Amino acid sequence: MTPLEYEEEAEDTVAIQRALQAERRQTDKRKSEGESKSAMQAGARIYPEPPLPMQTLDKPGNEAGMVLQPLCDAPYYRGSGKLEGKVALITGGDSGIGRSVSILYAREGADVAIVFLDEHEDAELTRSLVEAEGQRCLLIAGDVADRQFCRDAVAQTVARLGKLDILVNNAAFQLHAKFADLSEEQFDRTVKTNLYGYFHMAQAAAEHIPNGGAIVNTGSVTGIEGSPMLIDYSMTKGGIHAFTRSLAGQLVEKGIRVNCVAPGPVWTPLNPADKSPEDVAEFGAQTPMKRPAQPEEIAPAYVFLASPQMSSYVTGEVLPVIGGYGGG
């Protein structure tokens, strides 16, 4: 081809590219005009979507004070004895994910011990919900950052409920901060609660959990993707993921499975006790499903990972439950 022919060919290519671009713009415009902005609803019932109530809570965050109560009771979930005769210890079991896990464990036949900080009203309600399922519930108040408390909590569970088959490490501390403003005191509190607490509880519980038992840790999508305003929290959640995989390798000889659930945004007291009212209103909107999860949407994953009928060949896994990939 001559130079002139090459130029003509290039001009033809430009014309083709522009025609394709114009077609795509028209298609995108039509889709945008007809696109639904509502959240994805694929559950057994309709779940709240942004805008959510503009509210903040004082730490540690009492669920009883939330304007929009998290959905924890999973009325369409039917138990089938997956945890029949088991005893579970759940930290942070008074509210949020922990409350829903407590209810579903009880519905599956387990007695439950709940560790909480000082949210007595929340804890009492959770106990009534567990007992309504026909199971025993033990309440234990204290700080999981305290090694001796963790050992005492495990000992109380064994003494009062007869044994310990399942540990759910779920208690957490979260507080947003710019990196330059992240104080040593906050950093220390986050690490002590989220890492030391898991370590102390797991070490104490592993002495009692028998072959066939399980430890389920609560990680986070922030431990996978990071979060600019939750540097210390994200770091601890990534540490929990690594802790899960490492501990699973060691406890496999004892027949104890260790796994982790890594939730995305979940409507619990943790977030109104951290975010501004404006951020709370749009909480979860950035996910592909355009809404936060409710605790009862996350809790079945904990049943799966605790049940020997369902996950006997699963250990060392981090299971993300984050509302999809590719969100804005």
TIVEXDO-917001 format. One record per residue (C-alpha): residue number from 1; residue in three letters; x, y, z. Coordinates in steps of 0.05 Angstrom, whole numbers, always signed. Example, Ala and Ser with C-alpha at 12.3 -4.5 7.8 and 13.67 -1.06 7.14 Angstrom:
REM residues 2
 resi resn      x      y      z
    1  ALA   +246    -90   +156
    2  SER   +273    -21   +143
This chain:
REM residues 328
 resi resn      x      y      z
    1  MET     +0     +0     +0
    2  THR    +22    +71    -13
    3  PRO    +27   +123    +42
    4  LEU    -37   +155    +17
    5  GLU    -73    +89    +20
    6  TYR    -49    +79    +92
    7  GLU    -76   +148   +110
    8  GLU   -143   +131    +78
    9  GLU   -145    +65   +116
   10  ALA   -130   +102   +181
   11  GLU   -186   +151   +167
   12  ASP   -234    +93   +155
   13  THR   -213    +62   +221
   14  VAL   -226   +127   +258
   15  ALA   -295   +131   +226
   16  ILE   -310    +60   +249
   17  GLN   -286    +75   +320
   18  ARG   -330   +137   +324
   19  ALA   -390   +100   +298
   20  LEU   -380    +46   +351
   21  GLN   -371   +100   +404
   22  ALA   -436   +135   +384
   23  GLU   -474    +70   +386
   24  ARG   -446    +54   +455
   25  ARG   -465   +123   +481
   26  GLN   -536   +114   +458
   27  THR   -540    +45   +489
   28  ASP   -511    +70   +555
   29  LYS   -560   +128   +556
   30  ARG   -620    +82   +546
   31  LYS   -596    +35   +600
   32  SER   -582    +92   +648
   33  GLU   -651   +121   +637
   34  GLY   -685    +54   +649
   35  GLU   -638    +28   +703
   36  SER   -666    +13   +772
   37  LYS   -631    +49   +829
   38  SER   -661     +4   +882
   39  ALA   -621    -47   +922
   40  MET   -619   -120   +903
   41  GLN   -671   -160   +942
   42  ALA   -660   -235   +936
   43  GLY   -675   -258  +1007
   44  ALA   -733   -289  +1043
   45  ARG   -758   -220  +1061
   46  ILE   -746   -148  +1040
   47  TYR   -686   -116  +1074
   48  PRO   -675    -42  +1088
   49  GLU   -635     -2  +1038
   50  PRO   -604    +68  +1038
   51  PRO   -620   +120  +1058
   52  LEU   -618    +92  +1128
   53  PRO   -633   +131  +1192
   54  MET   -583   +186  +1205
   55  GLN   -561   +165  +1274
   56  THR   -499   +156  +1317
   57  LEU   -489   +116  +1381
   58  ASP   -442   +121  +1439
   59  LYS   -390    +66  +1445
   60  PRO   -394     +7  +1451
   61  GLY   -460    +14  +1415
   62  ASN   -525    -12  +1444
   63  GLU   -571    -44  +1393
   64  ALA   -631    -25  +1436
   65  GLY   -617    +48  +1419
   66  MET   -618    +39  +1344
   67  VAL   -676    +72  +1308
   68  LEU   -676    +18  +1255
   69  GLN   -668    -48  +1290
   70  PRO   -624    -99  +1255
   71  LEU   -660   -161  +1230
   72  CYS   -631   -219  +1270
   73  ASP   -685   -271  +1281
   74  ALA   -687   -303  +1212
   75  PRO   -761   -324  +1215
   76  TYR   -756   -364  +1150
   77  TYR   -695   -404  +1173
   78  ARG   -714   -474  +1195
   79  GLY   -668   -512  +1242
   80  SER   -652   -585  +1229
   81  GLY   -608   -607  +1287
   82  LYS   -542   -587  +1254
   83  LEU   -513   -568  +1323
   84  GLU   -555   -616  +1366
   85  GLY   -525   -625  +1435
   86  LYS   -468   -575  +1424
   87  VAL   -446   -517  +1468
   88  ALA   -422   -453  +1436
   89  LEU   -386   -392  +1466
   90  ILE   -398   -329  +1425
   91  THR   -361   -264  +1439
   92  GLY   -399   -201  +1421
   93  GLY   -460   -245  +1422
   94  ASP   -506   -193  +1452
   95  SER   -522   -156  +1387
   96  GLY   -513   -153  +1312
   97  ILE   -481   -213  +1279
   98  GLY   -467   -245  +1346
   99  ARG   -541   -242  +1366
  100  SER   -564   -273  +1301
  101  VAL   -511   -328  +1306
  102  SER   -534   -342  +1377
  103  ILE   -606   -349  +1354
  104  LEU   -590   -395  +1296
  105  TYR   -543   -438  +1337
  106  ALA   -599   -446  +1388
  107  ARG   -648   -463  +1332
  108  GLU   -599   -516  +1309
  109  GLY   -598   -547  +1379
  110  ALA   -539   -514  +1414
  111  ASP   -535   -483  +1483
  112  VAL   -501   -415  +1481
  113  ALA   -455   -374  +1525
  114  ILE   -451   -301  +1506
  115  VAL   -393   -256  +1523
  116  PHE   -406   -181  +1521
  117  LEU   -375   -117  +1547
  118  ASP   -429    -79  +1585
  119  GLU   -490    -79  +1538
  120  HIS   -534   -113  +1591
  121  GLU   -601    -95  +1559
  122  ASP   -579   -123  +1492
  123  ALA   -551   -186  +1525
  124  GLU   -615   -199  +1563
  125  LEU   -657   -194  +1500
  126  THR   -610   -242  +1464
  127  ARG   -616   -291  +1522
  128  SER   -692   -288  +1517
  129  LEU   -688   -302  +1443
  130  VAL   -642   -361  +1453
  131  GLU   -686   -389  +1508
  132  ALA   -747   -380  +1463
  133  GLU   -713   -431  +1418
  134  GLY   -713   -481  +1476
  135  GLN   -639   -476  +1493
  136  ARG   -599   -452  +1553
  137  CYS   -562   -385  +1550
  138  LEU   -506   -361  +1596
  139  LEU   -488   -287  +1599
  140  ILE   -416   -267  +1616
  141  ALA   -396   -194  +1620
  142  GLY   -323   -173  +1611
  143  ASP   -268   -149  +1566
  144  VAL   -238   -199  +1518
  145  ALA   -173   -159  +1517
  146  ASP   -161   -187  +1588
  147  ARG   -127   -255  +1583
  148  GLN   -151   -278  +1651
  149  PHE   -223   -258  +1636
  150  CYS   -221   -301  +1572
  151  ARG   -197   -361  +1611
  152  ASP   -250   -349  +1664
  153  ALA   -305   -343  +1611
  154  VAL   -286   -409  +1581
  155  ALA   -283   -441  +1650
  156  GLN   -352   -414  +1667
  157  THR   -381   -441  +1603
  158  VAL   -354   -510  +1615
  159  ALA   -376   -509  +1688
  160  ARG   -446   -483  +1675
  161  LEU   -463   -514  +1608
  162  GLY   -422   -578  +1615
  163  LYS   -372   -572  +1558
  164  LEU   -350   -529  +1500
  165  ASP   -354   -550  +1427
  166  ILE   -354   -485  +1388
  167  LEU   -319   -418  +1397
  168  VAL   -342   -358  +1356
  169  ASN   -293   -300  +1362
  170  ASN   -335   -240  +1342
  171  ALA   -325   -181  +1390
  172  ALA   -292   -121  +1357
  173  PHE   -272    -48  +1366
  174  GLN   -275     +0  +1307
  175  LEU   -263    +75  +1303
  176  HIS   -247   +114  +1240
  177  ALA   -187   +160  +1237
  178  LYS   -140   +193  +1188
  179  PHE    -71   +160  +1192
  180  ALA    -38   +223  +1219
  181  ASP    -91   +227  +1274
  182  LEU    -89   +153  +1293
  183  SER    -67   +154  +1366
  184  GLU    -26   +100  +1400
  185  GLU    -83    +93  +1450
  186  GLN   -134    +78  +1395
  187  PHE    -85    +32  +1359
  188  ASP    -73     -6  +1423
  189  ARG   -147    -13  +1439
  190  THR   -162    -39  +1369
  191  VAL   -106    -90  +1371
  192  LYS   -121   -112  +1442
  193  THR   -195   -125  +1427
  194  ASN   -191   -152  +1356
  195  LEU   -127   -193  +1359
  196  TYR   -109   -206  +1432
  197  GLY   -182   -222  +1447
  198  TYR   -185   -274  +1392
  199  PHE   -118   -303  +1413
  200  HIS   -135   -308  +1487
  201  MET   -203   -339  +1474
  202  ALA   -178   -389  +1424
  203  GLN   -120   -410  +1468
  204  ALA   -166   -421  +1527
  205  ALA   -221   -455  +1487
  206  ALA   -174   -502  +1450
  207  GLU   -159   -537  +1516
  208  HIS   -232   -559  +1520
  209  ILE   -259   -564  +1449
  210  PRO   -261   -638  +1430
  211  ASN   -247   -673  +1364
  212  GLY   -301   -650  +1316
  213  GLY   -307   -582  +1348
  214  ALA   -297   -515  +1313
  215  ILE   -271   -444  +1320
  216  VAL   -304   -392  +1276
  217  ASN   -272   -323  +1273
  218  THR   -303   -259  +1246
  219  GLY   -258   -225  +1196
  220  SER   -279   -169  +1148
  221  VAL   -278   -147  +1076
  222  THR   -232    -91  +1102
  223  GLY   -181   -145  +1118
  224  ILE   -182   -164  +1044
  225  GLU   -189    -97  +1009
  226  GLY   -165    -49  +1063
  227  SER   -200    +15  +1084
  228  PRO   -167    +83  +1084
  229  MET   -204   +109  +1145
  230  LEU   -200    +43  +1184
  231  ILE   -125    +28  +1180
  232  ASP   -118     -3  +1249
  233  TYR   -184    -42  +1243
  234  SER   -167    -67  +1173
  235  MET    -98    -89  +1197
  236  THR   -128   -130  +1254
  237  LYS   -179   -162  +1207
  238  GLY   -124   -182  +1159
  239  GLY    -88   -210  +1219
  240  ILE   -149   -250  +1238
  241  HIS   -150   -281  +1169
  242  ALA    -77   -302  +1176
  243  PHE    -90   -325  +1247
  244  THR   -147   -369  +1222
  245  ARG   -105   -403  +1170
  246  SER    -45   -412  +1215
  247  LEU    -85   -438  +1275
  248  ALA   -123   -486  +1230
  249  GLY    -58   -519  +1210
  250  GLN    -38   -530  +1282
  251  LEU   -106   -553  +1309
  252  VAL   -120   -602  +1253
  253  GLU    -83   -654  +1294
  254  LYS   -134   -645  +1349
  255  GLY   -192   -651  +1301
  256  ILE   -213   -578  +1312
  257  ARG   -231   -539  +1249
  258  VAL   -215   -465  +1247
  259  ASN   -249   -420  +1196
  260  CYS   -268   -347  +1186
  261  VAL   -327   -308  +1159
  262  ALA   -307   -241  +1127
  263  PRO   -370   -198  +1122
  264  GLY   -379   -136  +1081
  265  PRO   -422    -79  +1109
  266  VAL   -472   -105  +1160
  267  TRP   -526    -65  +1196
  268  THR   -503    -71  +1268
  269  PRO   -488    -22  +1325
  270  LEU   -414    -23  +1306
  271  ASN   -423    +27  +1250
  272  PRO   -471    +79  +1280
  273  ALA   -423    +78  +1338
  274  ASP   -367   +101  +1291
  275  LYS   -392   +137  +1230
  276  SER   -424   +206  +1221
  277  PRO   -500   +209  +1213
  278  GLU   -490   +226  +1139
  279  ASP   -445   +165  +1127
  280  VAL   -492   +120  +1166
  281  ALA   -549   +140  +1120
  282  GLU   -511   +114  +1059
  283  PHE   -479    +54  +1094
  284  GLY   -474     -5  +1046
  285  ALA   -496    +35   +985
  286  GLN   -428    +25   +952
  287  THR   -436    -51   +946
  288  PRO   -463    -82   +882
  289  MET   -526    -99   +920
  290  LYS   -532    -26   +940
  291  ARG   -549    -40  +1013
  292  PRO   -517    -68  +1076
  293  ALA   -530   -139  +1097
  294  GLN   -574   -154  +1157
  295  PRO   -544   -199  +1211
  296  GLU   -591   -256  +1193
  297  GLU   -562   -257  +1123
  298  ILE   -492   -269  +1151
  299  ALA   -507   -317  +1209
  300  PRO   -521   -380  +1166
  301  ALA   -448   -379  +1145
  302  TYR   -429   -388  +1218
  303  VAL   -477   -447  +1222
  304  PHE   -444   -478  +1161
  305  LEU   -374   -471  +1188
  306  ALA   -392   -497  +1258
  307  SER   -433   -557  +1235
  308  PRO   -396   -624  +1228
  309  GLN   -451   -647  +1180
  310  MET   -439   -589  +1133
  311  SER   -365   -570  +1134
  312  SER   -326   -629  +1162
  313  TYR   -275   -621  +1105
  314  VAL   -268   -546  +1112
  315  THR   -213   -515  +1154
  316  GLY   -168   -454  +1147
  317  GLU   -218   -419  +1100
  318  VAL   -237   -346  +1098
  319  LEU   -308   -340  +1071
  320  PRO   -325   -271  +1044
  321  VAL   -399   -252  +1049
  322  ILE   -395   -182  +1021
  323  GLY   -454   -169   +975
  324  GLY   -418   -180   +909
  325  TYR   -356   -155   +873
  326  GLY   -344    -96   +828
  327  GLY   -383    -43   +866
  328  GLY   -369    +31   +860
